[in-house]
Amino acid sequence: MEFFEVEGGLALRGELQPQGAKNEALQVVSAVLLTDQPVTLHNLPNILDVNRLIELLEMLGVEVDHLGPGTVRFQARNIDLERLVEEPTQKLIAGLRGSVMILGPLLARYGRAYARQPGGDKIGRRRLDVHFQGFQMLGAELDFNPLNGKFQLYAPEGRLQGTYMLLEEASVTGTANLVMAACLAKGTTTLFNAACEPYVQQLCRLLTAMGARIQGIGSNLLTIEGMEALNGAEHTLLADMIEVGSFIGLAAMTQSEIRIKNADTAHLGLIPYTFRRLGIEIVEEGNDLLVPAQEICEIETNLDGSILTLADHTWPGLTPDLISVLLTVATQCKGTVLVHQKMFESRLFFTDKLIEMGAQIILCDPHRATVIGLARRFPLRGIHMTSPDIRAGVALLIAALSAQGTSRIFNIEQIDRGYQRIDQRLAALGARITRVQS
């Protein structure tokens, strides 16, 4: 077991370049299963979740060549679907929620797929209904065993059939899975209420480069004309917007001047605006973001003087993956804010660690917390804590870097799942952070 030992209270300085987008990577790596031709991906993040998905593809027979840092060539010429039901493969799938996205490509190309209930962060109920309802509307038959969480999918005639469908929620992974499945279905598929996050747009652009015909990219209405086969392609991933937001929060919490290089600022949506509402200065310089060192950040109030509310929403609203970081930053700002996490009922439960560190937080219910910013009058103090999930883990790491004294953060595998060599990259800015083997 490893843990981070962090000496907090130090100002940092320097440049950080965000990794390739984790959520995009899980989609585009799964898409290589749609063709027997080579697909080369650039700017892939070297993180646990992506590496585990690549390992899963290798277990199925995909040829994987690492051509350089962040560049990997895949060729899915000889896939052995029977490997899906073997215990090592099943165990890997069970620990990786992103594994659900191999189902659409396999079902579309081979007419069948097997898997089990995937794992992932314990942040509340995370239904897969959108995926399976969509597969069934495309003509697949589903056999699910609730006792062991295993399921089988079949296309009765060996090929899915295009259709009209209205997604009951604008699920990012559900949209990605169904778009990939529809690319090889017979006829035309129309998806209403599709997710339109930049990562879904990027997946659609890769599929288009592979020969798919997709209309409405960037909107909530996608039309996919099914093809007999797809070709190979090259694709470069966007910068990870969640890591960009995490670095903004890091700079604000530690009163540091940090430049975020090549942040793909055109694809950040409301992220810079939301941090500015907490009083954080952010300067856009071309494709970079500069966060100057700032002693006091003052939270906005509404026009009538009432307390500001920050709430997540489907794109182009605020991404829920940054709620943990925003809440943590607000503890050291001046003023009060209500944080409303709508999507997951367990994501705010990490606030007990922040309260133990000295933050003033009222957890109103599983979805809402009121943060009374102390404006650094009472700095956070270092404690021992455990990372419950990827996003809360990095929020606690940011809190530890700003706190007085030494903190230990356990279960850091959760952080490694989403953040590439985070300890080494922060140490290069002057952070005192040590990865300890226990």
C-alpha positions in Angstrom: 0.0 0.0 0.0 1.2 3.5 -0.8 0.3 6.9 0.7 1.2 10.5 0.2 3.0 12.4 3.0 2.4 16.1 2.4 4.0 19.1 4.1 1.6 21.9 3.5 1.6 25.7 3.7 4.2 26.3 0.9 3.7 28.6 -2.1 4.3 26.9 -5.4 5.5 28.4 -8.7 6.0 27.3 -12.2 4.2 25.7 -15.2 2.0 22.6 -15.5 0.8 21.0 -18.7 -2.5 19.0 -18.3 -2.5 15.4 -19.4 -4.7 14.1 -22.1 -8.4 13.9 -21.1 -9.1 10.8 -19.1 -12.8 10.6 -20.0 -12.0 11.0 -23.7 -9.3 8.4 -23.5 -11.7 5.7 -22.2 -14.0 6.4 -25.2 -11.5 6.6 -28.0 -9.5 3.6 -26.8 -12.7 1.5 -26.8 -13.4 2.7 -30.4 -10.4 0.9 -31.8 -12.4 -2.3 -31.5 -14.7 -1.1 -34.3 -12.1 -1.8 -37.0 -9.4 -4.3 -38.0 -7.2 -1.4 -39.3 -4.6 0.5 -37.2 -5.8 3.4 -35.0 -3.1 5.7 -33.6 -3.9 7.9 -30.6 -1.8 10.8 -29.4 -1.7 12.5 -26.0 -3.1 9.5 -24.1 -2.7 10.0 -20.4 -0.5 7.5 -18.5 -3.0 6.8 -15.7 -4.3 3.6 -14.1 -7.8 3.6 -15.6 -6.5 4.1 -19.1 -3.7 1.6 -18.7 -6.2 -1.0 -17.3 -8.4 -0.5 -20.3 -5.5 -1.0 -22.6 -4.5 -4.2 -20.7 -8.1 -5.4 -21.2 -7.9 -4.9 -24.9 -4.6 -6.8 -25.0 -6.2 -9.7 -23.2 -8.8 -9.8 -26.0 -6.2 -9.9 -28.6 -5.7 -6.3 -29.7 -2.1 -5.5 -30.9 -0.8 -2.6 -28.9 2.4 -0.7 -29.8 3.7 2.2 -27.7 5.3 4.5 -30.2 6.4 7.2 -27.8 5.2 9.1 -24.7 1.4 9.4 -25.0 1.3 7.8 -28.5 -0.1 4.3 -28.9 -1.1 2.4 -32.0 -3.9 -0.2 -31.7 -4.9 -2.9 -34.2 -7.9 -5.1 -33.4 -7.4 -7.8 -36.1 -8.0 -10.9 -34.1 -10.4 -10.6 -31.2 -11.1 -13.6 -29.0 -14.5 -12.9 -27.5 -14.4 -16.0 -25.4 -11.7 -14.3 -23.3 -14.4 -12.0 -22.0 -15.9 -14.8 -19.8 -12.5 -15.9 -18.3 -11.9 -15.0 -14.7 -8.8 -12.7 -15.2 -10.7 -10.7 -17.7 -13.9 -10.6 -15.6 -11.8 -9.4 -12.6 -10.3 -6.6 -14.6 -13.7 -5.5 -15.9 -15.2 -5.6 -12.4 -12.6 -3.0 -11.2 -12.9 -0.6 -14.2 -16.1 1.3 -14.9 -14.8 2.5 -18.3 -14.9 -1.2 -19.4 -18.6 -0.8 -20.1 -17.6 1.2 -23.3 -16.2 -1.9 -25.0 -19.7 -3.4 -25.2 -21.0 -1.1 -28.0 -18.1 -1.7 -30.3 -18.0 -5.5 -29.7 -21.8 -5.8 -30.1 -21.7 -3.7 -33.3 -18.8 -5.6 -34.9 -19.3 -9.1 -33.7 -23.0 -9.2 -32.8 -22.4 -10.3 -29.2 -20.6 -9.2 -26.1 -20.2 -10.5 -22.5 -19.3 -8.7 -19.4 -20.2 -8.1 -15.8 -21.2 -5.1 -13.6 -18.2 -2.7 -13.9 -16.6 -1.1 -10.9 -15.5 2.5 -10.4 -15.8 5.3 -7.9 -18.2 4.8 -5.0 -20.0 8.1 -5.3 -23.6 6.9 -5.4 -25.8 5.0 -7.6 -24.5 4.9 -11.2 -27.0 3.3 -13.4 -26.2 1.6 -16.7 -29.8 1.6 -18.0 -29.1 4.1 -20.8 -26.6 1.8 -22.3 -28.6 -1.4 -22.2 -32.0 0.2 -23.1 -30.2 1.7 -26.1 -28.7 -1.6 -27.1 -32.1 -3.2 -26.9 -33.6 -0.5 -29.0 -30.9 -1.2 -31.6 -32.2 -4.8 -31.6 -29.9 -6.5 -29.1 -31.2 -9.1 -26.7 -30.0 -8.9 -23.1 -29.5 -11.7 -20.6 -28.6 -10.4 -17.2 -28.0 -12.4 -14.0 -28.5 -10.0 -11.0 -27.0 -12.6 -8.6 -23.5 -12.4 -10.1 -23.8 -9.1 -12.1 -22.9 -10.9 -15.4 -24.7 -10.2 -18.6 -24.7 -11.2 -22.2 -25.8 -9.2 -25.3 -26.7 -10.6 -28.7 -27.8 -9.2 -32.0 -30.2 -11.9 -33.2 -29.3 -11.6 -36.9 -25.6 -10.8 -36.1 -26.0 -7.1 -36.8 -27.7 -4.2 -34.9 -30.5 -2.3 -36.6 -30.6 1.5 -36.7 -33.5 3.2 -34.9 -34.9 6.4 -33.3 -34.3 6.7 -29.6 -34.7 9.2 -26.8 -32.2 8.8 -24.1 -33.8 9.1 -20.6 -30.7 11.0 -19.5 -27.9 12.8 -21.3 -25.3 10.2 -20.2 -21.8 10.8 -21.6 -20.7 7.2 -21.5 -24.2 6.0 -22.6 -24.1 8.4 -25.6 -20.6 7.3 -26.5 -21.4 3.6 -26.3 -24.6 4.0 -28.4 -22.8 6.1 -31.1 -20.1 3.5 -31.5 -22.7 0.7 -31.7 -24.7 2.7 -34.3 -21.7 3.2 -36.5 -21.9 -0.4 -37.7 -25.6 -0.9 -37.4 -27.8 -1.4 -40.5 -29.6 1.8 -41.4 -29.8 5.1 -39.7 -29.9 5.8 -35.9 -31.1 9.1 -34.4 -30.2 9.9 -30.8 -32.3 12.5 -29.0 -31.0 14.0 -25.7 -27.5 12.9 -26.5 -24.7 14.2 -24.4 -22.6 16.9 -26.2 -19.5 17.2 -23.9 -16.3 18.0 -25.8 -15.2 14.4 -25.2 -18.2 13.0 -27.0 -17.5 15.5 -29.8 -13.9 14.2 -30.0 -15.1 10.6 -30.2 -17.4 11.5 -33.0 -14.5 13.3 -34.8 -12.4 10.1 -34.5 -15.2 8.0 -35.8 -15.7 10.3 -38.7 -12.0 10.1 -39.5 -12.5 6.3 -39.5 -15.3 6.6 -42.1 -18.4 7.0 -40.0 -21.2 9.3 -41.0 -22.4 11.4 -38.1 -24.4 14.6 -38.2 -25.1 17.0 -35.4 -21.7 16.8 -33.6 -21.8 19.2 -30.7 -25.5 19.1 -30.3 -28.1 17.0 -28.4 -29.4 15.4 -31.6 -27.1 13.0 -33.4 -27.8 11.1 -36.6 -25.6 8.2 -37.4 -25.7 6.3 -40.8 -24.5 2.8 -40.2 -21.6 1.5 -42.3 -20.4 -1.9 -43.3 -16.9 -1.4 -41.9 -14.7 1.4 -40.6 -11.1 2.3 -41.4 -8.0 3.2 -39.4 -7.2 6.8 -38.3 -5.1 9.0 -36.2 -6.5 11.2 -33.4 -5.1 13.6 -30.8 -6.9 13.9 -27.4 -7.8 17.2 -25.8 -6.2 18.4 -22.5 -8.1 17.1 -19.5 -10.5 19.9 -18.4 -10.8 18.4 -15.0 -7.1 18.5 -14.4 -7.1 22.1 -15.7 -9.7 23.0 -13.1 -7.8 21.1 -10.4 -4.7 23.2 -11.2 -6.7 26.4 -10.9 -7.9 25.3 -7.5 -4.4 24.3 -6.5 -3.0 27.7 -7.3 -5.8 29.5 -5.4 -5.5 27.3 -2.3 -1.7 27.6 -2.0 -1.5 31.3 -3.0 0.7 30.3 -5.9 1.4 31.7 -9.4 0.9 28.8 -11.8 0.8 28.8 -15.5 -1.3 26.0 -17.1 0.2 25.4 -20.5 -1.8 24.2 -23.6 -5.1 24.1 -21.7 -7.3 23.9 -24.8 -9.1 27.0 -23.4 -11.8 26.9 -26.1 -13.1 23.6 -24.7 -13.3 24.5 -21.0 -16.9 25.8 -21.0 -17.9 27.4 -17.7 -14.9 26.2 -15.7 -12.9 29.5 -15.7 -16.1 31.5 -15.1 -17.1 29.4 -12.1 -13.7 29.8 -10.4 -13.9 33.5 -11.1 -17.2 33.6 -9.2 -15.2 32.4 -6.1 -13.0 35.5 -6.6 -10.1 33.7 -8.3 -8.2 35.7 -10.9 -7.5 33.8 -14.1 -5.7 35.3 -17.1 -6.1 33.8 -20.5 -3.0 34.1 -22.7 -3.5 32.4 -25.9 -4.0 28.7 -25.2 -2.5 29.1 -21.7 -4.1 30.1 -18.4 -2.2 32.1 -15.8 -3.4 32.0 -12.2 -1.5 34.8 -10.3 -0.7 34.4 -6.6 -3.7 35.8 -4.6 -4.0 36.3 -0.9 -7.7 36.7 -0.6 -10.4 35.5 -3.0 -13.9 36.9 -2.3 -17.0 34.9 -3.3 -19.6 36.7 -5.3 -23.1 37.2 -4.0 -26.2 37.2 -6.2 -27.5 40.6 -7.3 -30.0 40.7 -4.4 -27.3 40.0 -1.9 -28.3 36.3 -1.4 -25.8 33.5 -1.1 -24.2 32.2 -4.4 -25.1 28.7 -5.5 -22.8 26.6 -7.5 -24.5 23.6 -9.1 -23.4 21.0 -11.7 -25.4 20.4 -14.9 -25.1 18.6 -18.1 -22.9 20.2 -20.7 -22.6 23.1 -21.4 -23.2 23.4 -17.7 -20.6 22.9 -15.0 -19.1 19.5 -15.0 -19.8 17.5 -11.8 -16.3 16.2 -11.7 -15.0 19.6 -10.4 -17.5 20.0 -7.6 -15.2 18.5 -5.0 -12.3 20.9 -5.9 -14.6 24.0 -6.0 -16.0 23.1 -2.6 -12.5 22.7 -1.2 -11.3 26.0 -2.6 -14.3 27.8 -1.2 -13.3 26.9 2.4 -10.4 29.4 2.1 -12.2 32.2 0.2 -14.1 35.1 1.8 -17.8 34.6 1.9 -20.4 31.9 1.8 -21.5 29.6 -1.0 -24.1 26.7 -1.4 -22.6 23.8 -3.4 -25.3 21.7 -5.0 -24.1 18.3 -6.4 -27.1 17.0 -8.3 -25.9 13.9 -9.9 -24.3 11.7 -7.2 -25.6 11.3 -3.7 -22.3 10.3 -2.1 -19.9 12.7 -3.7 -20.0 15.2 -0.9 -19.3 12.8 1.9 -15.6 13.6 1.8 -16.4 16.9 3.5 -16.0 15.3 6.9 -12.2 15.3 6.2 -12.2 19.0 5.4 -14.2 19.7 8.6 -11.6 17.8 10.6 -8.9 20.0 9.0 -10.8 23.1 10.3 -13.1 24.0 7.4 -16.5 25.5 8.2 -19.0 23.3 6.2 -22.6 22.4 6.8 -23.6 19.2 5.0 -27.3 20.0 4.4 -28.1 16.7 2.8 -26.3 14.2 0.5 -26.5 16.6 -2.4 -25.9 20.1 -0.8 -23.3 21.7 1.4 -23.0 25.2 2.7 -19.4 26.5 2.9 -18.5 29.4 5.1 -15.2 30.7 3.7 -12.7 31.6 6.4 -10.6 33.8 4.2 -7.4 32.1 5.6 -8.0 33.6 9.1 -7.9 30.0 10.4 -5.7 27.9 8.0 -6.5 24.3 7.5 -4.4 21.9 9.5 -2.8 18.7 8.4 -4.4 15.3 9.3 -4.4 11.7 8.2 -7.2 10.9 5.7 -8.3 8.4 3.0 -9.1 9.2 -0.6 -12.6 8.0 -1.3 -12.7 8.6 -5.1 -10.6 10.2 -7.8 -12.0 13.7 -7.6 -12.3 13.9 -3.8 -8.8 12.5 -3.6 -7.3 15.3 -5.5 -9.4 17.9 -3.6 -8.0 16.5 -0.4 -4.5 16.6 -1.8 -5.0 20.3 -2.7 -6.3 20.9 0.9 -3.2 19.1 2.3 -0.9 21.3 0.2 -2.4 24.4 1.6 -2.7 23.2 5.2 -0.3 24.0 8.1 1.6 20.9 9.2 1.9 17.4 7.7 -0.9 15.3 6.2 -1.0 11.7 5.1 -3.4 10.6 2.3 -4.1 6.9 2.0 -5.8 4.9 -0.8 -3.9 7.1 -3.3 -4.6 4.5 -6.1 -7.8 6.4 -6.5 -5.8 9.6 -7.3 -3.5 7.6 -9.6 -6.5 6.4 -11.6 -7.1 9.9 -12.9 -4.0 12.0 -12.4 -0.7 11.2 -14.1 2.4 11.2 -11.9 0.8 13.9 -9.8 3.3 13.8 -7.0 6.3 14.3 -9.3 4.6 17.1 -11.3 3.7 19.0 -8.1 7.2 18.4 -6.6 8.6 20.2 -9.6 6.7 23.3 -8.6 8.1 23.2 -5.1 5.6 21.0 -3.3 6.9 18.8 -0.5 5.1 15.5 -1.3 6.5 12.0 -0.9 5.0 8.8 -2.1 5.6 6.3 0.8 5.5 2.5 0.6 3.7 1.1 3.6 
